[in-house]
């Protein structure tokens, strides 16, 4: 075979081998090349053979990198007794796909893992953030914000990578991955075809399972009990302020109790399922404890907190209102509504995930008289897409 003819055939084989997504065509091209390679040495030059091998290798590499979709990610078989459950993800991307799994056991934290696959070059470095959605109250409505659960870097190896982290609470997870130029080695950048703007991905999934429902009502009662204890303390402090002498006799113990309630609320905010309500209760306890150190009396009558830092005027609450016991009680009533609304939002996610199961309907009915739940109890059993927005609005 002449060199010209050989090179022509090699070119044809390379083009056929490089056609995207056609595995049978690639295999056929490979077979034809190997048959050609077995011809006697006299019929071809050694240089052409070496070049042919190199070109075929390039063709096969090319065929792997021009696929229009990423390779499928194998999901772990959910055999009876499996320690992991898969979480459906939102967010379709051509260059990257993956599976998110959550450990069934809670210790009290549980493990998460994300197995990703990509057709981008091996060695590509991803910067990864995993965020968890948390409810907060902005004075008018409940608003979800994102708290960081996990931060790391990982490199692509053989078209795959895996992330593992620990999480303490259920909720909506947001996985953000970026592969910017400044995180890459020079040789990897040379092989990249996708632009930097194309190398940014977001996936979202609800990290929920059947362990959530049994926690919702007990923790709701825990937040409510804490709010009731704080209201009782506010009433006792108010009564003690009938005179400066009476207040001084109990100031130390009342102040310590306010700080203990604040610490309990902070713990519930960090670890519990009602972070917005727990934050409000904690802020009210902190407001009370901070003001107690500078209570004043004028002509024997209680005149609220005053100091150099308040310009010797009656102080204000953390929300900017005139400091009054009545204001703190009003905030506590609002905190009870916020807790009920957080319960509503959890139930909306459960109805979306599981449908109108009898145990979900029963949970709503048990809480149907509670502030924040009463006005939505019936609607929760037949949720609509707009219901979550209505539930989030607190202020009239």
N, C-alpha and C positions, 0 to 999 in steps of 0.2 A: 504494500500500500504506500503510495507516495505521501510525502509530508503534507502537500496541499490538500489532498483528499482526506488524509487523517484529520487535519485541522478543521476541515469543513464538517466532517462527521462529529468531531468533538464539540464544535460550536452548536450543531443541531442537538446533540445530547444534552449539553448544558442548558440550552433554552428550554428544552422539554422538561428537564429535571427541575427547572426553576419556576414552572407554572404554579401559581398559588393554589393551595388547598386541594390539589388533586393527587392524593397519595398513590393511587394506582399508576398514574402517569409517571410519578417520580420513581416508583419501584421498577417500572418497565425500562425507564432510561438507565437506571443503575444496572439492570441486568444486561442491557445491550452493551454498556461500557465494559462490564467485566468480560463478556464474550470477546469483545475487541481486544481487551488487554491480554487474553490468552493466546493471541496469534503469535507465530514464530517471531523471534527478535529481528530476523532478516527483513520482515515485511514492514517494520516501523523503526524509527529512531528512538534511542533511550530518552533524548531530550523531549521529544513530542509526548512520550508516555508519561514522563514526570509532569509536563505541563497539563496533560489531560487529567491526571489525578488531582492536581491542584485546582483545575477549573471545575472538576466534578464536585470537589469538596465545597468550593464557593457556591456552586449551584444548589447543593443541598442546604447550605446555610441560608442562602437567599430564599429558598422555598419555605424555610422555617420562620423567616422574618417578614414575609409579605402576606401572611395569612390575614384575612379580613376580620377574623374574630380571635380572641385569645383561646388557648386550649381550655377544655372543660376542667373544672376543679372537682376531683373525686370526693364525694361526701362519704364520711364514715358511716358504715352500715349501722342502723339503729337496732341492734340486736337486743333482746330482753336482757335487762341488767346493765345496759351500757351506761357509762358514767357521764356521758355528754349528750346534750340536746342541741340541735341546730336552730339558729335564729334567722328567720327570713330577713334579707337586706333589701333596702331600696337604693337605687342608683346603678344604672347600667353604664358600663364603660367599655370601649372597644379594646383598649390596651391593657386593662387590668380587671381581673375578676377574683372573687374569693368567697370563702365560707366562714361565717362566724358561729362558734359553738360555745355553749355555756355549760359548766359543770353542774350536775344535778345537786350534788351535796353542798351544804352551806356550813361553814366552820368557825365563826359566823360569816367570814368572807367566802367567796367562791371564785374559782378560776375561770378565765375566759381565754379563748385562743382564736386567732384569725389566720386562716391558711390562704395565702394569695398566690395567684399564678399570673404570669405576664409573658408576652412575646418580645418584650424589650430585651436588650443585651444583658447577659450575665455580668455581674459586678455592679450593676446600677444600684445606687444607694437611695433608699427611701427614708424620708423623715416622717415620723408617724406621731399623731396625737389622737388619743381616745378621750372623748368628752362625754359627760353624762348630763342630761337635762335635769335641772332642779327648779322648782317653782319658787318665785319670790313675789312679794307684794310691794307695788310701787306707790301705794297710797290710794290708788283707784281700781286696780285690777291685778289679778295674778298674771305673772309674766315668766315664761321659762328662760332661764339662763344656762350657760354651759360651764360646768366645773371639770377641770382636767383630772382624768383617772390614770392616764398613762402617757409617757413621752419616751421615745426611743428612736434609734436609727437601725435599719436592717438592710442587708445587701441581697440582691437577687442571685440565687445559685441554682443552676439547672432549671431556670424558668420558674422558680418557686421561692417562697419564704414563709416563715411562720412567726407570729407574735403571740406572747402569752403575758397575761397580767392578772392581778387580783382585784375584785370589786366587792364592795360591801352591800350595795343597795340595788334593787331592781329599778328599771326605768329605761328611757330612750337613750341609746348609745349612738354617738356620731364618730365615725372613724375617718380621719383626715390624713391623706397621704400625699406627699409632694416629693418630686425628684428633681430639684433645681440644679442648674449647671454647677454652682459653686460647691455642691456636695459630691461631685463626680471626679473620678480619676481621668486623666487626659485620654487614655486609650479607650475608656468607655464613651467619653464624649465623641470621639472620632467615629464610633460605631452607631451613634444615636441618629435616628431619622426623625423621630417625633420632636416637635419644638418644645421649648420649656413650658409654654402656655398649655400644651397638651398633656403635660406630666403633673397634673394635679387632680386628685380624686376625692370624692366624699361619698361615704356609704352610711346609711342609718338603719337601725333595727331596734326593736323593743325587746329588751332583756327581761322578759316576764315568763313565769311558769306558774304552776298550780300552788307553789308555796306562798304566793302573794296574798291571796284572799284570806287565809287564816290570820294574817298579820294586820290587815286593814282595820278591823273593828277594835281589837285590843289596843292598838297604838292610838287610834282616834280617842278612845276613852282615856288613855294615859295623858294625852295633850289636854283634854277637857278637864281632867282631874287637876292637872297643874294650874290651869287657868282659874279654877274654882279656889284652889289654895291661895293663889295670888290675890284674888278678890277678897278673900277672908282677911288676908294680911293688910290689904289697903284699908279695909273697914276698921281693923284694930289700930292701925297707925292713925287714921283719921280721928278715932275716939280718943287716943292718947294725946292728940294735939289740942285737947280742950284747954290745957294749960301747959306752960313751959315746964313746970315742976313735974307734972304727971308724965310728960314726954321724956324728960331726962331720966326718970326712973326706969324706963323700959327701952330707951333708945338703943342701947348696945345689942340687946337680944333681937329687937325688931329689925335692926339693920343687918345683922348676921343672917336672919331668916330670909331677908330680901336677896342677899347675895347667894344663898343656897338655892333658892328658886331660880335665880338667873343661871347658875351653873347647870341645874337640871335641864332647863330649857335649851341651853347651848348644846348639851349632850344629845337631846332629842333632835335638835336641828341637824346635827352632824350624822347621826346614826339612824334616825327614824324616817318614816314615810310622809311626814307632814312638816317639811322644813319651813314653809312660809308661816304657818301658824305658830310653830315653835319659836321662830325668830321674833315674831311680834310679841309673844309672851315674854321672851327673854329681854327684849327692848323695854317693855313696861316695867319689869322687875329692876332693870338697870336704871331706868328713869327714877323709880321710887328710891332705890338705894343711894343714888347720887345726890338727890335732893335732900334726903334726910340729914345729911351732914351740915346743911346750911339753912335749916328751918329757922324762922324768926317769928316773934310776936310783937305786936304794937298795942300798947295799952291793954295788955292781957289777952288780946285777940290774935289768933293765928294769922300770919301774913305771908305764908308760903316761903319758898327758898329765896334767899337774897345773899349776895356777897359782892366782893370787889369785882369778881368775874362777870356778874350780871349787872354791873354798873349801879349796884345797890338798888336795883329795881326788881320787882317780882320776876323770878326766873320763868323760862319757857320749857315746854316738854321737848323731847327729841324730835317731835314733828313740827315744832315751831309754834304750838298753841300756848296760851297762858297756862301756867302750871296750876292745876286744880286736881283734887282727888276725883272729881266728877269726870275730868278728861281721861284719867287713867282707866276708870270704870268703862267709859265709852269705848276706849281702845280694846279692852278685854272682850266686850260684846262683839266687836268687829273681828277679833281673833277667833272667836267661836264660829263665826260665819266662814272665815277663811279656812278653818279646819274642815268644815262641812264641804266646802267647795273642792278642797284637795281630795277628799273622799270621792266626790262626784267624778273628778278627772281620772282617778284610778279606775273607778268602775266603768267609765267610758272606754278605757283601754281594754279592760277585761271583756266587756261586751263585744268589742271589735275583734278580739282575739279568739273568744270562745263561743260567741253567740249568746242567745238568751237562755243560758243554763238555769235550772231551778235554783241552784245555790246562789247565783248572782242576784236573781230577782228577790230571793229571801233576804239577802244582805241589805239590799236597798230598802226593803219594807221595814226591816228592824231599825234602820236609821232615819226613817221617813219623817219623824217629828223633830229631828235635830236641826238647829239653825244652819243654813247653808245647803241643806239637803231637802228640806220640806218643799221648797218651791220648784224643785227639779225631780222629785221622786218618781213621778209618773213618766216624765220625759226620758229619764235614764233607762227605763225598760224598753224604750223604742227610740234609740238615739238617731239623730240626724247629723250630717256634717257640720251644720251651723251651731249645734248645741254646745260644743266646747267653748266657743267664743262667748256665748251667753253666760256660761258657768263662770268664766274667768272675770267677768265684770262684777266688781264688789260695790263701788260707790254709785249712788243714784245719780 
